[in-house]
Amino acid sequence: MNERLLKYLIYIAGIICFYAFLSVRILPMFNAVLVENRSPEYFEFTKYGEQYYSNYIKHFREILPYPQDKYRLSDRNPELEDADLIAFGDSFFDFSRQKTVAERLHDSLGIAVHAVRAWYPLDYLHQMNYPRGDKKIIIFQVIERNLHDRFIEPHDLNWEGNDYMDLNQLSLPSRIKHWIFDVKSEELYSILLSESYLTRGLYSMIATAKFDLFSYMAPRTPVYSLENRFDVPMLFYDITVNEMPTSFYFDHNDELIKTYCDNLEDLSKQLLDRYNLEMIFLPVPNKYTLYYDVVKPGDSYNNFLPRFYHEMDQRKINYVNIYDRFKNADTLLYYGTDSHWNRKAVDITVEELLKKIRK
């Protein structure tokens, strides 16, 4: 190879590498080379379902409604102390391809509803210096696959995985170290490879060819269906179809369910005693729990959620059962290539929550 040409190629490669290093740390530079922009506050800020981006196989491109303005990030979301009701949950409560549950409750009840996307309410309230005042309601939503992680241990104020670390509170050397060795950089480098203008088409073409020729599916979405009664491609995350506690196939025995309810009951009591907040618990079924028969009709559910409901009934824990209505619905309630629910599922959930709240 011509020495001069080699030198130029090395320069170009160096510039590309330096740009990549900076771009995964500087959002405008990152988005400048992506076909679809990414935002840390809009995890659903994409054209297709989130699970498509785990494999990039063109057969699983399901065009979803474009995200609306997030209620949680808008002026409509009141300050915590000013709220009449707190909607506390994970990505399901924050999913903005349709109006979120918090915004729907705000519109239906005509009261101030504070939306939070986090995992541990005691930790959040403590971090926010929330005072004990007049009695209010807190809705605590958890997706089925996270019930084990949320309730295998008691909730307290010393949770080690604090969601609310403020980098500005770190020392300057620590902040520099965090910036250089960003824990999310590997994931972002992967996004650059799969979604940049230069590489996305080729990346998808190779992934699709591997699927068509060798039936290769990315390990993140090992269970799938292209032809089913809903006439949409469907993908399911590995954590809901393996042997982990997050999975449909895990043995959630009675003793384990009792442990979950011990800690859930304790959390409810702490919220009431510390903050005068009455908890309504909302467990949301996994997509695979509802639609496992699409890909494996011979399997059966171990009735984890119904057994969980039964144990909560024994303890008089205040909860909302949406599983029964979801299971009997005659329409698809989750997006085929996304793990989250659609507008019809939110309609049912809001209806059931309103019944409980108005009591």
N, C-alpha and C positions, 0 to 999 in steps of 0.2 A: 504494500500500500504506500502511496505517495506520502512522504514524511510531512509535508505541509498539510495535506488533507487530514492525516491522522491528528495533527496538532489542533486543527479546527474542530474535529469531532470531539476531542477531549475537552476543548473549551465549551462547546455546546452542551456536552454531558454535564460538565461542572455547573453551568448556569442553570440547567434543568434541576439538578440535585439541590442547588442552593435555593432556588425558587420553591421547590417542594418542601424543604426544611422550614422556610419562613411561612409558607402558605398554610400549613397545618396549625400554625400558631397565630395567624392574622386572618380573620374571617373574610374580609373583602378580597384578599389575594387568593384565598381558597376558592371562593365562589366564582372568581373571574374566569377560571378554567373549567368549571363544571357545567355540564348540560343542564342540570337542575340544581338550583341553589340549595344550600343547607343552612339551617339556623339552629343554634343550641336550644332555643325555646320552642321550636316547631319540629318535633321529631317526625311528624307526618307531612313535612313540607316537600312532598314528592308527588310525581304524577301517578305512579302505580302503587299497589299494596306493598307494605313494608317487607313482606316475605319474598317478593320478587327480587329484592335487592340482596337477598342471601344467595341467589343462584344465577340471576341474569339470563334465564332461559326464556326465549321470546314467547313461548306458548303460555307462560304464566303472567303475561302482562294484562292486568285488569285495571282499567282506567277508573279511578275513584274520584268522588267529588273533591274539588279543590278546597283546601282548608279555609275556614272562615276566620275572622279575627278572634283571637283567643280571649274568652271572657276573663280568664285569670289575669291576663296582662292588660286588660282594658280599664278605663275609668269607671266602668260599671261595677267592677269588683271592689266592694267597700273595704276599708281598713278592718283588721281583725276585731278590734274592740267595738267598732260601730255595727257589726253584723248581728242580725237576729238569728241566723242559722249558719253553721260552718259545714261546707261540703269538702270533706277530707278524703283523698283517694289517690290512686295511682294513675297510669296513663289512660285508663278507661274514662275516668272523670274529666280528663284534660283533652280528650280526643276531639279535635275541632273540625272534622270533615262534615259535621252537622252541629247544631247547637248543643253545647255541653249540658250535662245534667244540672249543674249549678245555675246556668243561665235560664234553663227551662223552669227550675224551681223559683228563681227570682221573678220570672214573668208570670208564673201561675199563682204564686202566693202574694206577690206585690210587697215583698219584704227584702231587706238587705241580706244577701247570701254571699258569704266570703268563701272563695274557692282556693283550695290548697292542693298542689301536687307534691306529695311526700309520702313517706312510709310509716312514720312513727309519731302519732299525735302528741304524746307526752313530751317528747323531745322538742317538737315544733313549738308547742305552747310555752315551754320553758325558755327556749331561745328567743321567743317574741315577747317575753315578760308579760304574758297574758294574766291579768288580775282576776281573782275570783269575784264575780259580780252576780247579777240576776241570772236565774236559770235559763239556759239556752240549749238548743239541740245541736249535736254534732253527728253528722252522718259519716261513718267510717266505711269506705268501700275498699275491698281487696279482691283481686282476681284469684280464682281457685288455685292456680299453680303457685301462688305465693303464700297460701295459708300456712303451710308448714314453716316457712322462714319467718313469718310474722308472729307465730304463736307457739313455736316449739320452746321458747323461753319467755319469762315474764317481761313486760315492758317496764322500763324505769327511765331515770333521767341521765343515765350514764352509758347510753348506747355508744359503742366504740365506732360505729360506721356513720358518724354524724354527717347528715346531708348538707349541713349549713356552714361548712368551713368557709371562712372569708379569707381569701388569699392576701388581702390587704393587711390582715392582722399578723401575717408571718413576717419574719425578719427579712431584710433585703437579700442576704445570701440565699435564704430559703426560697424566696420568690424567684430569684434568678435560676436556681436549680430546678424548681418546678417548671419554669418556662422552657428551659433547655431539654429536660427529660420529661416532657408532658406524657402522662400516663395514657392519654387517648391518641397519641401520635401514630401508633401502629394501625389503629382502626382507620384513622384519617388518611394515612398513606394508601391503605387498601381502597378507600373511596376514590382517591385521586386516580389510581390505576384503572378502576372499573367505570368511572363516571366522567372522566375528562373528555373534552371535545376530540382529542387525538386518539383516545384508546377505547371509548365506550362501544362503538360499533363492532370493532374487532373482538373485544372482550365478550360481548354478548353472542357474537357469531360462533366463537370457539365453545362457549358454554352450551349453546344450543346444539352444536354438532356432537359434542360429547354425550349429550342426552339422547339425541336421535340415533346415534350409531352404537353407543355402548350402554344406554340406559343409566348414565351416570347422573346422580343427583347430589347436590352439595349436602354435606352432613348436617347443616343447620336446618334443612327442611327435608328430612328423609322420607316422610309420608306425604303422598300427593294423589290427586285425582284430576284427570283431564275430562272425563266423561262421567256425569252424574245427574241426579234428578233435578239439580238446580241449574244445569246448563252453564256453569261458570267453572273455570279452573280453580282448584283448591289446593292449598299448601298448609302444612301443620308443622309447628316448631318441634325440634328434637326433644326439648325439655318436657313436652306434654305426651310424648309417645315412647319414652325410654323407661328405665327402672328407677329413676330418681323420685324423691318425694313430691316433685312438681308434676308428676306424670299421672295419666289416666290409669296406668298399669301398676302403680305403686300400691302396696298393701297398707292402706290406712286402717289399721286395726282399731278396735274399740278403745284400747288403752291410750293410743295416740290421739284419738279424737277427744278423749277426756282431758288429756294434757292441753290440747288446743283450747278447750273450753275453760279449763282452769285459768289459763292466762288471759283469755278473752274476758271472762267474768271479773278478774282482778283489774284489768284495764278499765272496764266500765265503771267499776267502783272508784278507781283512782281519779278518773275524769270527773266524776260527780263530787267526790270529796275535795279534790284540789281546786277545781275550776267551776264547779256547779254546772257542768255540761252533761246532759243526758244523751247517751249514745244510742244511735240506731245503726246496727251493723248490717252491711250489705255485701255478702259474698257473691261474686259474679262467676258463672260457669265458664270453664275453658271452652274454646270453640270445638276442640276434639271431643269433649264430653257430650256435646250435642250432636256432632256429625261424624262420629267414629264409624258408623255403619256405611258411610259413603265409600270408605276404602276397605274396611274390614267388617263386613256384615255379620260374621260369625262370632265376633267378640261381644262381651257384655260388660256393663258398668258395675263397679262394686258398690254403687250407691253412696259414694263418699258424702256428697252434699246432703241427700236426704237423711243419712245417719247423723251428720253434723247438725242438721236442723233439729232432729229428735233430741240430741243431747242439749242443745241450747234451750229447747222447750222445757226440759226437766229442770233447768236452772233459771228459767224465766228471763233469759237474755233477750233483749229487744232486738229483733232482726227482721229483715224483709226477704221473703222467699220469691225469687224471680225464676228459679230453675223450673218449677212446674209449668209456668206459662211459656217459658222459652221452649221446653221440651215438646209441648203440645201445639206450638205455633205451626201454621201450614206454609210458612214462608221463611226464607233464609234471613237470619238475624245478625250474621257476621259477614264481613267481606271475605270473598273466597281466598284472596291472596294476602290477607292482612289478618293479624290475630285479634283485631278489635271489632267491636260491634258497630252496626249501622243504625240509621235513624229509627227503623222499626223497633229495634231492641231498646233504644233510648225511650221511645214512646211508652213501651210496656213498663220499663223501670221507673220512669217519672210517675206514671199512673199508680203503681204500687207504693212508691214513696209518699205520694200525696195522701193516699188512704191512711198510711201509718202516721204521718205528721198531723193530719187533721183530727186524729183521735185524741 
